[in-house]
Each structure stands twice: as structure tokens, then as C-alpha cells.
Amino acid sequence: MEKFMKPGVGGIVEQWIEDTLHILIQERCKEDAPLEDGLIEIPAGKIREFENIYDCLRREIYEETGLEVTEINGEAESRYFESNGYKVLSYEPFANAQNLQGTYPIMVQIFICKAKGSLAVSTNETRKLRWVPLDELNSLLEHQCSRFYPMHVHTLRKYTKIKKENNHCFQR
């Protein structure tokens, strides 16, 4: 029987803390993927049938972190088109990643977003949720990239590089 890849969405959740840009990271804790247990990741999950990708991102971030998404970069520029019984959403994510080998076949589209609320201590899929300053994230990616879920490594490197190049220097 032919099998198909699962579509997913992920979020780089940004927050300024004491004039320093941070993003939310967490550790994987999934019963069906014991080899990935403890790997650092960003919030992400699978898209339900006919679920709007932005609604999915809000749902996944809430389920995994307890936070309510308040802004998703690019959402305002997305467009809907309806014709012949179809309703289509066109959008541009920040990055895309695809597992070509591993526990399960998934393709994730990643967006940059902001959220509010109280951070969960842990959930049924994640633990050790924490805000990390970008200079620390950059150092972890440079010196300990094997601690990360492989699907997110290049996306996070791209993100930190863009922030640094845009003169954010990770400080306000």
C-alpha cells in the first residue's frame, strides 16, 4: 500500500525579554518516537484535514505550550480563492523542512509568530519549555546541533542569521 507524507506546521515564537530577543524552545517527548526523546525543537504538529494552516499553528502552539498566538508573520498577506467547490489559501511560510528518513515522513512549514500567556511546565508531547536568547540559541546550534530535532536546525540557523544581518544583534 502506498503511503504519503504528513503535512505539518511549526512556529518560531518570538518574545522580547529585558530588551533581548528570545525564542521558545522545548524538548520532544513523544511515545511513538523514543529515539527523538529529549531533542530540542520548536512547537510544531500535524495539520488536520482541511484545517487552515494558521488555525493549526495556533492550536499546536497552544496544545504544546499553553500560549495563545497573537500574531503570525505573513498571515495578513495570505489570500483566499474560491472556485468550482474549492476554497484555497495561498501563503508564504518563513521556511520549509521535510524528513526524508527517520521515524515518520513529515513536511513542516514554519512561521515566525508572537504569543501571550503563561508558559506550560510540560505537556503530553513536550517538556522543559523555555525562552532562550538568540545568542545562546546561536551558540547551541554552532556547538551542539546534534541536541536538536534535525528538522529544525537549518530553519533556526536561517532565522538567527537573518536577525543578525538585519542589525537586530539580538538586542533592542
Residue pairs with C-beta under 8 A, 6 or more apart in sequence:
3 105
4 105
5 98
5 105
5 106
5 107
6 46
6 104
6 105
6 106
6 107
7 46
7 47
7 106
7 107
7 109
8 44
8 45
8 46
8 47
8 106
8 107
8 108
8 109
9 44
9 45
9 47
9 53
9 56
9 57
9 60
9 108
9 109
9 110
9 111
10 42
10 43
10 44
10 45
10 57
10 60
10 108
10 109
10 110
10 111
10 152
10 155
11 42
11 43
11 44
11 57
11 60
11 61
11 69
11 72
11 110
11 111
11 112
11 113
12 23
12 42
12 94
12 110
12 111
12 112
12 113
12 155
12 156
12 159
13 23
13 24
13 42
13 43
13 61
13 65
13 67
13 69
13 113
13 114
13 115
14 21
14 22
14 23
14 112
14 113
14 114
15 21
15 22
15 23
15 24
15 114
15 115
15 131
16 22
16 172
17 131
17 133
19 171
19 172
20 133
20 134
20 170
20 171
20 172
21 133
21 134
21 163
21 168
21 170
21 171
21 172
22 131
22 132
22 133
22 134
23 42
23 131
23 132
23 134
23 137
23 156
23 159
24 42
24 43
24 65
24 67
24 115
24 119
24 129
24 130
24 131
24 132
25 40
25 41
25 42
25 129
25 130
25 132
25 137
26 40
26 41
26 42
26 43
26 64
26 65
26 126
26 127
26 128
26 129
26 130
27 38
27 39
27 40
27 41
27 126
27 127
27 128
28 36
28 37
28 38
28 39
28 40
28 41
28 125
28 126
28 149
29 37
29 38
29 122
29 124
29 125
29 126
29 127
30 36
30 37
30 125
32 103
32 104
33 103
33 104
35 103
36 103
36 149
39 147
39 148
39 149
40 140
40 147
40 148
40 149
40 152
41 126
41 148
41 149
41 151
41 152
42 110
42 152
42 155
42 156
43 60
43 61
43 64
43 65
43 126
44 60
44 108
44 110
44 151
44 152
45 56
45 59
45 60
45 63
45 64
45 125
46 56
46 106
47 53
47 56
48 56
51 59
52 89
53 89
53 91
53 109
54 72
54 75
54 78
54 91
54 111
57 69
57 72
57 111
57 113
58 68
58 69
58 72
61 67
61 69
61 113
61 115
62 68
62 69
63 123
63 125
64 120
64 123
64 125
64 126
64 129
65 115
65 119
65 120
65 123
65 126
65 129
66 117
66 118
66 119
66 120
66 123
67 115
67 116
67 117
67 118
67 119
68 115
68 116
68 117
69 113
69 114
69 115
70 113
70 114
70 115
70 116
71 113
71 114
72 111
72 112
72 113
73 94
73 111
73 112
73 113
74 91
74 92
74 93
74 94
74 111
75 91
75 111
77 91
77 92
78 89
78 90
78 91
78 92
79 89
79 90
79 91
80 87
80 88
80 89
80 90
81 87
81 88
81 90
82 88
93 109
93 110
93 111
94 110
94 111
94 112
94 155
94 158
94 159
95 109
95 110
95 154
95 155
95 158
95 159
96 107
96 108
96 109
96 110
97 107
97 108
97 110
97 151
97 152
97 154
97 155
98 106
98 107
98 108
99 105
99 106
99 107
99 150
99 151
102 150
106 151
108 151
110 152
110 155
112 159
119 129
119 130
119 131
120 129
121 129
122 128
122 129
132 140
133 170
134 160
134 163
134 164
134 170
135 170
137 156
137 160
138 160
138 164
140 147
140 148
141 148
141 153
141 156
141 157
141 160
145 153
148 156
163 170
164 170
